[in-house]
Amino acid sequence: MQKATNQARIVALSLLSALFFGCEDPQDIRFDLGIGGKLTTNFSDSTLIERFTMQLDSVITSNVPEIMIGGYDDPLLGQVNAEAYVQPNLIKDATDFTGVKFVPYDLPTTSTLDSAYIILNYNGYFQGDSLQPMTVDIYQTQQPILAGLKYTNDSQIQTTTSVPLATLNFRYRSISNAKGDTLFAISAKLPQVVLDQLAALRGKPEASDATLFARALPGFLLKPRSNRVAYAFRVGTDATSSSLRLFYRLGTESTVRAYTFPFTSGRFTKFTVNRNGSRVAAVTQPNQLVPASQTENRTYIQAGSGLASVFDFKNLSNIIGLPEVAINKADFIIQVDSNFISPRLPVPPVVVLAELDENNKIVKTSTFEPVLVPINANSPNAGQGSLFLTTTKTYAFNVTSYLQKLASEGKKSVRLALVPGGYISTSSTQSIINHSNLRRAAIKSAKLNVFYTYAK
């Protein structure tokens, strides 16, 4: 009898699948199993979702391809500032496909070190007032910025002195032309103390070992001089981008050569915010849920600073608590307020949903990775990213397999945080949390649309 029941349900679910992906939405469809039971299919878009804005306790900003420098006064979310920490290291050997070999810093001790520069390559991301000047001070750090460590948006490393080694003075037009289709590098000459440090490493074991080199040469802090800067920009830190550049001569020759130490080792961005007078002024403590009613009926997300929108699904038990429930199709639609989108203040192109625990902290796996709503049941550890849909001004998540998983685990409620994300590669739909910029969005509403079947 049980086998016959299961077979009947399989047939019914197969028929339902055709209806779900057809042109019309099924409403209260019933199939007589012919053995004393019925499957009932319903549609629900009335799940109670309470919305909040929350400051995450910390967000990882290290070892991403870019760093942020500067800041600006966001008309919605207040002042945000960014300072970057970078660690020079040896160049990876391009002929080594294992990625573990490096080109030695093998200058002879008789070489003449002429000068050293910090080179910053702007990568096209900018936010704020482009007409204002900016001054960035450069310091050396007391400890190295190590690639194996995770640094957050509030991490800080002490500098060797309170006086900067060098200073960058520039305007936005120093890093981009008027159209924004040509990008420029900016540079600052470093003092003799850096040349002395590099000279002392010649011929030493540290000169041929990337791990030892990163620990031997101090890192750099790039810090805006003012706390009220007018714009923020992003620079690349890949092997061919921003770097410490050493110019030298061999023996008695007059030809000047260059050796590049890229910032491909440790690097991270520290963000500080001042929400006073903003729409999220009530968000004062990490992991504190501030209802949408206190933020003009909108919730907010902002990359870098760790501002997240939280959705509390209160009455999922009305669906996943039903007998032998099957989630046939479920979409979570998040509506962005288009009144707060502009070319100068763009929204995150990709977002992800992270599970929160009872203390409103992101749930972590046994390997300390965040638990994200997955792509599907076949890829439970692959985070699902949602692209911003410009036509509808929405983010959309397929949460079919996720809700089915909750039902199988007997969970009757769940709390999710919407945070900025990014695809792990250009050829993958798997996404991770990404805080390498300052994009933000105002969330207007959220709705869960569910088609489900249960035994009746």
C-alpha positions in Angstrom: 0.0 0.0 0.0 2.8 2.5 0.9 4.5 1.8 -2.4 1.3 2.5 -4.3 0.8 5.7 -2.4 4.3 6.9 -3.2 3.9 6.0 -6.9 0.6 7.9 -7.0 2.3 11.0 -5.5 5.1 10.9 -7.9 2.6 10.9 -10.8 0.7 13.8 -9.2 3.9 15.8 -8.6 5.0 15.2 -12.2 1.7 16.7 -13.4 2.0 19.6 -11.0 5.5 20.4 -12.3 4.0 20.9 -15.8 1.5 23.4 -14.3 4.1 25.3 -12.2 6.2 26.1 -15.2 3.4 26.7 -17.5 1.8 30.0 -18.3 -0.7 30.2 -15.4 -0.4 29.9 -11.7 -2.1 26.9 -10.1 -4.6 27.7 -7.4 -5.9 25.0 -5.0 -5.4 22.1 -7.3 -6.2 18.6 -5.9 -5.3 15.1 -7.1 -7.2 12.1 -5.9 -4.6 9.4 -5.2 -7.3 6.7 -5.6 -6.2 5.0 -2.4 -7.9 7.1 0.2 -5.7 10.2 0.1 -5.4 13.5 -1.7 -2.6 15.9 -2.6 -3.6 19.5 -2.4 -1.6 22.3 -4.2 -1.8 25.9 -3.0 -0.2 29.2 -3.7 0.8 31.6 -1.0 2.3 35.1 -1.2 1.2 36.1 2.4 4.0 34.9 4.5 4.6 37.4 7.2 8.1 38.9 6.7 9.3 41.4 9.3 12.0 43.7 7.9 14.9 45.3 9.7 18.2 47.1 9.2 21.2 45.8 11.0 24.9 46.5 11.4 26.9 43.2 11.1 29.4 42.7 13.9 32.2 42.5 11.4 32.7 41.8 7.7 35.8 40.4 6.0 37.5 42.9 3.7 40.8 41.1 3.2 42.3 39.3 0.3 39.8 40.6 -2.3 41.1 41.9 -5.7 40.5 45.6 -4.7 41.0 48.0 -1.9 39.0 51.2 -1.2 40.5 54.7 -0.3 38.6 57.9 0.6 35.0 58.4 1.6 31.9 60.4 1.1 28.8 61.7 2.8 25.9 59.4 1.7 22.6 61.3 1.7 20.8 58.2 3.1 23.4 56.4 5.2 25.8 59.1 6.6 29.5 59.6 6.3 31.7 56.6 5.5 35.5 56.6 5.2 37.9 54.0 3.9 41.6 53.4 4.5 43.6 50.6 3.0 46.4 48.3 4.2 48.6 46.7 1.7 51.6 44.3 1.9 54.3 44.3 -0.8 55.6 40.8 -1.8 57.5 38.9 -4.4 56.1 38.4 -7.9 54.6 35.0 -8.7 56.5 33.0 -11.3 54.4 33.2 -14.4 55.8 29.9 -15.7 54.7 28.0 -12.6 51.1 26.9 -13.0 51.0 25.6 -9.4 51.0 29.2 -8.2 53.4 28.5 -5.3 56.7 29.7 -6.9 57.9 33.3 -6.8 60.5 35.3 -8.7 63.4 35.9 -6.2 64.4 39.5 -5.3 68.0 38.6 -6.4 69.6 42.0 -6.9 73.4 41.9 -6.1 74.6 43.7 -3.1 76.6 46.0 -5.4 73.4 47.3 -7.1 72.4 50.9 -6.6 68.9 51.5 -5.4 67.8 54.9 -6.8 64.2 55.4 -5.6 61.0 53.6 -4.5 57.4 54.6 -5.3 53.9 53.5 -4.2 51.9 53.0 -7.4 48.1 53.0 -7.3 46.1 51.9 -10.3 42.5 53.2 -10.2 40.2 50.4 -11.5 37.1 52.4 -12.4 34.9 52.3 -9.3 34.2 55.7 -7.9 31.6 57.2 -5.6 31.1 60.8 -4.4 32.0 64.4 -5.6 34.7 64.3 -8.3 35.4 68.0 -8.1 37.0 67.9 -4.7 40.8 67.3 -4.0 42.0 64.5 -1.8 45.1 64.0 0.3 46.2 60.5 1.2 49.0 59.9 3.7 51.2 56.9 3.5 52.6 55.1 6.6 54.4 51.9 7.3 52.9 49.3 9.6 54.6 47.8 12.7 53.4 44.3 11.7 53.0 42.7 8.3 49.6 42.2 6.7 49.6 38.5 6.2 47.7 36.7 3.4 46.7 33.8 5.6 44.8 36.0 8.1 41.2 37.3 7.8 41.0 41.1 8.4 37.6 42.8 8.9 36.2 46.3 8.2 37.2 47.4 11.7 40.7 45.8 11.8 43.6 48.1 12.5 47.4 47.7 12.5 49.6 50.3 14.3 52.0 52.3 12.2 55.7 52.8 12.9 55.4 56.6 13.3 52.6 59.1 13.6 54.3 61.1 10.8 53.5 59.9 7.2 56.3 58.6 5.0 54.9 60.3 1.9 51.7 62.0 0.7 49.5 61.7 -2.4 47.7 64.9 -3.5 45.3 64.6 -6.4 41.8 65.1 -7.8 39.5 62.6 -9.5 40.8 63.9 -12.9 44.2 62.6 -11.9 42.9 59.0 -12.1 40.4 59.3 -14.9 39.6 61.4 -17.9 36.3 63.3 -18.2 34.5 60.4 -19.9 35.8 57.8 -17.4 37.0 55.5 -20.2 40.7 56.1 -19.6 42.2 55.4 -16.2 45.5 56.6 -14.8 47.9 55.5 -12.1 49.0 57.9 -9.3 52.3 57.6 -7.4 54.2 58.8 -4.4 57.9 58.8 -3.9 59.0 57.0 -0.7 61.9 58.2 1.6 65.3 56.7 2.1 64.2 54.5 5.0 62.3 52.2 2.5 65.3 52.0 0.2 67.4 51.0 3.2 64.9 48.2 4.1 65.0 46.9 0.6 68.8 47.1 0.4 69.2 45.1 3.6 67.1 42.2 2.2 69.5 41.7 -0.8 71.2 38.3 -0.6 69.2 37.2 2.4 66.9 34.1 2.6 63.9 36.4 2.8 64.7 37.6 -0.8 63.7 34.3 -2.3 60.9 33.2 0.0 57.5 35.0 -0.3 56.4 34.1 3.3 59.6 35.4 4.8 59.7 38.4 2.6 56.2 39.5 3.6 57.3 39.2 7.3 60.5 41.1 6.8 59.3 44.2 4.9 56.7 46.3 6.6 53.3 46.9 5.0 51.7 50.3 4.2 48.7 52.2 5.4 47.0 54.5 2.9 44.9 56.9 4.9 42.9 60.0 3.8 44.0 63.0 5.8 40.6 64.3 6.4 37.6 62.5 7.9 35.3 64.5 5.6 36.6 63.5 2.2 34.3 64.0 -0.7 34.7 60.7 -2.6 36.0 57.2 -2.5 37.8 55.2 -5.2 38.9 51.7 -5.7 42.3 50.4 -6.8 43.3 47.0 -8.0 45.8 44.8 -6.2 46.4 42.0 -8.7 49.9 41.1 -9.9 49.9 43.7 -12.7 48.2 46.5 -10.8 49.1 48.6 -7.7 52.5 47.9 -6.2 55.7 49.1 -4.5 58.1 49.9 -7.4 61.9 49.9 -6.9 64.2 51.6 -9.4 67.8 50.5 -9.5 71.0 50.3 -11.5 73.5 47.4 -11.8 77.2 48.1 -11.3 78.4 51.1 -13.2 75.7 51.1 -15.9 73.5 54.2 -16.3 70.4 52.3 -17.4 67.7 52.4 -14.7 65.7 49.2 -14.2 62.6 48.5 -12.2 61.5 45.7 -9.8 57.9 45.5 -8.8 56.6 44.2 -5.5 52.8 43.7 -6.0 50.2 44.0 -3.2 49.1 40.4 -3.8 50.0 39.3 -0.2 47.8 40.5 2.6 45.6 43.6 2.0 42.3 44.9 3.4 40.2 48.0 3.8 39.1 49.5 7.1 35.8 51.3 7.0 34.5 53.8 9.6 31.0 55.3 9.6 29.1 58.2 11.2 25.4 57.6 10.9 24.3 60.7 12.9 21.5 62.5 11.2 21.0 59.8 8.6 18.1 57.5 7.9 19.8 54.8 9.8 20.8 56.9 12.9 19.0 54.4 15.1 21.5 51.6 14.0 24.0 52.1 16.8 25.0 48.7 17.9 26.2 45.6 16.0 23.6 42.8 15.5 20.9 45.2 16.7 17.7 44.8 14.7 16.1 48.2 13.9 12.6 47.8 12.4 11.7 49.3 9.1 9.2 51.5 10.9 12.1 53.4 12.5 13.9 53.9 9.1 11.1 55.5 7.1 9.7 52.0 6.1 12.8 51.1 4.2 15.7 48.8 5.1 19.2 49.3 3.8 22.3 47.5 2.7 25.8 48.9 2.1 28.9 47.1 1.1 32.1 47.7 3.1 30.4 49.2 6.1 28.5 46.0 6.9 25.0 47.4 6.8 22.5 44.6 6.1 18.7 44.2 5.5 17.3 41.4 7.6 14.1 39.4 6.8 12.4 37.5 9.6 10.0 34.8 8.2 7.6 34.5 11.0 4.8 32.1 9.9 6.6 29.6 7.6 5.0 26.9 9.8 1.7 27.6 7.9 3.4 26.0 4.9 6.3 23.8 6.0 4.4 22.6 9.0 1.8 20.9 6.8 1.7 17.1 6.6 4.2 15.7 4.0 4.6 19.1 2.4 6.5 19.5 -0.8 7.8 22.9 -2.0 7.2 22.9 -5.7 8.3 26.4 -6.5 9.4 29.3 -4.3 10.7 32.7 -5.2 11.8 35.5 -2.8 11.4 38.9 -4.5 13.1 42.0 -3.0 11.9 45.3 -4.3 14.5 48.2 -4.4 13.4 51.8 -4.1 14.3 53.3 -7.4 14.2 56.9 -6.0 17.6 56.3 -4.4 19.4 54.9 -7.4 21.7 57.1 -9.5 24.9 56.7 -11.5 26.9 58.2 -8.6 25.1 56.0 -6.1 24.7 52.6 -7.7 23.2 49.5 -6.1 25.2 46.3 -5.5 25.1 44.3 -8.8 24.9 41.0 -6.9 23.5 40.2 -3.5 23.4 37.0 -1.4 21.2 35.8 1.6 23.0 34.7 4.7 21.5 32.7 7.6 21.4 34.4 11.0 21.5 32.7 14.4 19.5 33.6 17.5 22.1 36.4 18.3 21.7 37.8 14.8 25.2 36.7 13.7 25.8 35.0 10.4 25.8 31.3 10.8 29.2 29.7 10.0 30.1 26.2 8.8 32.7 24.0 10.5 35.3 25.7 8.3 34.1 29.1 9.4 32.5 29.9 6.0 29.1 31.8 6.1 26.0 29.7 5.5 24.3 31.2 2.4 21.0 30.3 0.7 22.4 27.8 -1.9 21.9 27.7 -5.7 20.0 24.4 -5.4 19.9 21.1 -3.4 22.6 19.6 -5.6 25.0 22.4 -4.6 24.3 23.0 -0.9 27.5 24.8 -0.2 27.4 27.0 -3.3 26.0 30.4 -2.4 23.2 31.7 -4.7 23.7 35.2 -6.0 21.0 37.4 -7.3 21.7 39.9 -10.0 20.0 43.3 -9.8 17.2 43.4 -12.5 17.3 46.9 -13.9 13.9 46.6 -15.6 11.9 45.7 -12.4 14.4 47.1 -9.9 14.4 43.8 -8.0 16.6 41.0 -6.7 15.0 37.6 -7.0 16.1 34.3 -5.3 14.9 30.8 -6.1 14.4 29.4 -2.6 12.6 26.2 -3.6 15.2 23.7 -2.4 16.1 25.9 0.6 12.5 25.9 1.9 12.3 22.1 1.2 15.4 21.7 3.3 13.9 23.7 6.2 10.7 21.6 6.0 12.8 18.3 6.1 14.6 19.7 9.2 11.4 20.7 10.9 12.3 24.4 11.0 9.2 26.7 11.3 11.0 30.0 11.0 14.2 31.5 9.6 16.0 34.9 9.7 18.1 35.9 6.6 20.4 38.8 6.0 20.7 40.4 2.6 24.3 41.4 2.0 26.3 42.5 -1.1 27.9 39.6 -3.0 29.9 38.7 -6.0 30.4 35.7 -8.3 33.5 33.6 -7.6 34.5 33.8 -11.3 33.1 35.1 -14.6 32.1 31.6 -15.6 30.4 30.6 -12.3 27.0 31.4 -10.8 28.3 30.6 -7.3 28.5 33.7 -5.1 30.2 34.8 -1.9 29.9 37.8 0.3 31.8 40.7 -1.2 32.6 44.0 0.6 35.1 45.5 -1.8 33.1 48.7 -2.5 30.5 51.1 -1.0 27.5 50.3 -3.2 24.2 50.5 -1.3 20.4 50.1 -1.8 17.2 51.0 -0.1 14.8 48.0 0.2 11.2 48.9 -0.3 9.5 45.6 0.2 9.9 41.8 0.1 7.5 39.0 -0.8 7.8 35.2 -0.7 5.8 33.4 -3.5 5.3 29.7 -2.8 3.6 26.9 -4.6 3.4 23.9 -2.4 1.8 20.5 -2.2 0.7 18.6 0.9 -1.3 15.5 1.8 -4.9 16.1 2.8 
